[in-house]
Amino acid sequence: LGRRPHDAERARAISELERLDVGERADRHVADLSGGHRRRGAIARTLAANRAVALVDEPFTQLAVGAATLVESALTDHAASGGGVVVAVHDAGGLDRLVTATRSVDPFGPSAAR
């Protein structure tokens, strides 16, 4: 059983949802949301946790251009405020403003298990 969030945690979560333009869907079950709304909700939850590093996997998948811009802005703001952002993507195009360091992984490189 999960615990109920404190008022400050709930307020932070609602704030992040609103920032990513999904606040009006905060009371809906995740199964009732589109893929893009689910993605933004998950990113809002990650940012609302207020951790030093946000780890996001394919944050722009299933997002319209406007929604992707909101996500990029939120992640950039997290980094600008001293947080770290680790982004896993297959296509790094368009991450210029967010990326300060990159690392490519070759799954068939010398250290890969075969």
C-alpha positions in Angstrom: 0.0 0.0 0.0 1.3 3.4 -0.9 1.3 6.4 1.3 -0.7 9.5 0.6 1.3 12.5 -0.6 1.8 15.4 1.7 0.2 18.7 0.6 3.6 20.2 -0.6 4.3 17.0 -2.7 0.8 17.2 -4.2 1.2 20.9 -5.0 4.6 20.3 -6.6 3.2 17.4 -8.7 0.2 19.5 -9.8 2.5 22.4 -10.7 4.7 20.2 -12.9 1.6 18.7 -14.6 0.3 22.2 -15.3 3.6 23.3 -16.6 3.6 20.4 -19.1 -0.1 21.2 -20.0 -1.6 18.0 -18.5 -2.9 19.5 -15.2 -6.5 19.3 -16.3 -6.1 15.5 -16.5 -4.5 15.1 -13.1 -7.5 13.2 -11.7 -7.9 10.8 -14.6 -6.6 7.2 -14.6 -3.5 6.7 -16.6 -5.3 4.2 -18.8 -7.6 7.0 -20.0 -4.7 9.2 -21.2 -3.2 9.3 -24.7 0.4 8.2 -25.1 1.6 11.8 -25.2 -0.3 12.7 -22.1 1.1 9.6 -20.3 4.7 10.6 -21.4 4.3 14.2 -20.1 2.7 12.9 -16.9 5.6 10.6 -16.3 8.1 13.4 -16.9 6.1 15.7 -14.5 6.2 13.0 -11.9 10.0 12.7 -12.3 10.5 16.4 -12.0 8.1 16.7 -9.1 10.1 14.2 -7.1 12.7 16.9 -6.9 15.7 14.6 -7.2 19.2 15.8 -8.1 19.2 13.9 -11.4 16.2 13.3 -13.6 16.6 10.1 -15.7 14.2 10.2 -18.8 13.9 7.6 -21.5 12.8 8.9 -25.0 11.1 12.0 -23.5 9.9 13.3 -26.9 8.4 10.1 -28.2 4.6 10.5 -29.0 4.7 14.2 -28.5 3.5 17.0 -30.8 6.0 19.8 -31.4 4.4 22.1 -28.8 4.4 19.4 -26.1 8.0 18.5 -26.9 9.0 22.1 -26.5 7.3 22.2 -23.0 9.2 19.1 -22.0 12.5 20.4 -23.3 11.9 23.7 -21.4 11.1 21.8 -18.2 14.2 19.6 -18.5 16.4 22.6 -19.4 15.1 24.5 -16.3 15.8 21.5 -14.1 19.4 21.5 -15.4 19.8 25.3 -15.1 18.7 25.1 -11.4 21.6 22.7 -10.7 19.9 19.4 -11.4 21.2 16.8 -13.7 19.3 15.3 -16.6 20.2 12.0 -18.2 18.3 11.4 -21.5 18.2 8.1 -23.3 17.3 8.5 -27.0 17.8 6.7 -30.2 17.9 10.0 -32.2 19.7 12.9 -30.5 18.7 15.4 -33.1 17.1 18.5 -31.6 18.7 18.2 -28.2 21.2 20.9 -28.8 19.9 23.3 -26.0 19.7 20.4 -23.5 22.9 18.5 -24.1 26.1 19.5 -22.5 27.8 16.1 -22.8 27.1 13.0 -24.9 28.0 9.4 -24.8 27.3 6.9 -27.5 27.1 3.3 -26.7 27.8 0.7 -29.3 26.1 -2.5 -28.3 28.5 -4.5 -30.4 31.6 -2.8 -29.2 34.6 -4.5 -27.5 33.0 -4.4 -24.1 29.6 -5.8 -25.2 28.6 -9.2 -24.0 28.1 -11.6 -26.9 
